[in-house]
Amino acid sequence: MVSLGKLWGQVRYRHPWMLSRRIDWDAAFMAALPKVEAASNDDEFAAAVQSMLDALGDPATRVKRERPATTLAPPTLSPLLRMEKDVVVLDLRNLATPQGPQEFWGLGQRLWDSLSKARAAVIDLRLRGFDEGKVWSVSGAVDWLLPLLFDGELAIPGMRSTLYGGYKAQMGTYSPYSAALVQDASASLKGSPGKKPSRVVFILDEQSMVSPNLLALRAAGRAFFVGEGPVTDALAVETLDVPLGGKLIATVRTSETVLPLGLDAQLPARADLKAPDAAFDRALALATQKARPKPATAPVQPEPLWRPDNAYAKDSYPSRELRLLAAVRLWNLVALFFPYVHLMDVDWSQRLPVLLQRFEAAKDAEAYGLAVASAITELRDGHVSLSGHPAYKGIWGEAGAPLEVQDIEGKVVVTAVGDSQLAPGLRVGDVIEKVDGEPIEARLRRIATIHQGSTAASTRLLHMYLALAGPRDSEATLTVLDEKGRREVKVKRSRQSFRKEDTQESFKLLEGNIGYVDLTKLEAGEVAEAMKKLQTTRAIVFNLRGYPRSGNSALWPYLNVKGAKVGVRFEVPVVAGSKLVHGRMVLMDDLPTADVPVYRGRVVTLIDENAISAAETVGLNLEATCGTTFVGSPTAGANGDMTNAVLPGNIWLTFTGMDTRHADGSQLQRKGLTPHVSVRPTVAGIRAGRDEVLERALRLLEEPAPPAASRGQ
């Protein structure tokens, strides 16, 4: 079942027909499941897996043994080069013999003279009965021969294959990730000068390599194809071998020819290759007839067709087959498209059996939803979220409490209160001990079993908010502790965005000629005014303890004292059919330029675990442009544009889709921006209304500045 699941994913994201044809690949997997489970030997297992591949109708994608034995006796060969009246006959099957290659490459003038005098040519490319590996010798000879068979120029369309740049989001109109069906550039082949046969007939079988070159020659009206038995492009296209265990492998098509493969005549395959050769007789007849080959009509190009995965939303407790499909879909998504697999605490390559067992064992809808949530924790990604399934309503909550909290000295401490009418009696500095009578630490431990973020601090911060959340417009009873003792307060949960009762401006001038800019408030239209006002200050303190506004990119020309070209490095997983395209696509975030005064004072940035994602990108750019000094505690360590996916049972999940790094390529995820000066708030400081992180930054600015070369190091 593990082998079947891994094969399913390779076909799903690498086979070109998945983006050009309507194939119910989910159904193919589920139909093959009982056959795989019933298989008791290699032959039955191979047949069961092949039953899934048969949904493609693709002869190039099939199960085979690693070294299939050749049991068919080879034919009696005719001479490599001979004349049948005015038809030259090349039996390239001779290249499969020990002496054949030397004889072929020694033909020289004899071959050219024969072709120049011949009315037509018959070239035999059949290789049934010979070692499969000999196809490359024959194919190389054909490529060398081809210019001798036509005049002028022959256009050879490039191969077509899939290309995924990240995992294309399943919902929403915007996504930086894409799925495409791409075609290599066409090649141009020039024919050699001199007289040519008026027509060429190729004899083919299932072991022949029908290359794009041959297809182009036929499409140009310069060749006939005669087939003995089935003839496909299976040997000409790129393929990927997927191990199935033992001596079984599955060969998966990863590219396709643009020109179709058509036959001008087809005869049954002989069971005895020494029997009369009807295919050759038919080829000779085509070579001597008066009618010339007709150019093929231009092929209809397939419209790339990307379809979102089926959510199977009707049943929150899907069937066993759908739950197993969910395990397979999730495992492949993470293995192929999660950019931080290398940072996971588990070996994801070995986790598919565990997922299959857990998802199968789920006894009801809630257990299934929780099994998925538990599996997702292993990503350790702060961008992971789950929704859509009823099991998650009680976990994530429909509405939050109207307050801000932070972990201070190991306690859940209120750091801000929103609408005081929704939380009467709650004060900054209160330590929350219970929610509706349950110890908040018990709630946090329960949440931790089904969610984990990138770092311990950022994980605990999110879990604290989840522990306070609940049904919309519900009332929560909080048991809180302050310096006077314990008390209970009532707070009403609301789905409205939290609004801190704070009228402070986004930028201002502090004592000592120091500027202060709150990046969580600064708008794009305020940047020019802020930098003009603060241009003559001796230092600027940026507050990055939260999510920034969208206008921060306008800052970089004002701060780029280092002349940096890029601030951030992004790496997007690439999954493609072509073997030449693999690994990651590296994107460097070019910094904007503008003719503005560059600020040359000292720069300090306040950070903590509230800074996540875009905030960390801002921090990276501050690091690159002005070598800022970070003061506070590490950021959340979760950055990169998110993507979303769906699993059976209407389970929607998000995860980070690209690897975001420092400009020099060093790691950010699961580490965050690291402070040069570490400092955390205290409960006493919060209750006294002090900003201890800012205070430490201001003291730092009273100290001598470090050498310019070490800033930001």
Protein Blocks (a to p, Z undefined) as FASTA:
>chain_A
ZZmmmmmmmmmmmpmklmmcccdfklmmmmmmmmmmmpcbfklmmmmmmmmmmmnopakb
ccddfbacdfbdcdddddfbdcehjaccddfklmmpmklmmmmmmnmmmmmmmmmmpmbd
cddfbfghiafklmmmmmmmmmmmmmmmcghjdddddddddddehjadfbdjbdfbdcdd
dddddddddddeddddfbdcddddfkbccdfklmmmmmnopaccddehjddfklmpccdd
ddebhjbdcdddfbdcfbdcddfbdcdddfblkbccfklmmmmmmmmmmbdcdddddddd
dddddddddeklmbmbdcfklmmmmmmmmmmmmmmmmmklmmpcbdfklmmmmmmmmmmm
pmbfklmmmmmmmmmmmnopakbccehiaklmmmnopbdcdbddddeehiacdfbdcdfk
lmghiaehiacfbgghiafklmmmmmmmmoccfbfklmmmmmmmmmmgccehiacddddd
dfkbccdddddddfbdcddddfbdfbdcdehiiacddfklmcfklmmmmmmmmmmpcbdc
ddfebcddfklmmmmmmmmmnopabfbdcddddddfblkbghjaddddddddddddddfb
dcdddddfklghjlmmmmmmmmmmnopaceddddehpacdddddddehiiacdddfbdcd
dfkopafehnbpadfbdcdddfklmmnopafklmmmmmmmmpccddfklgoZZ
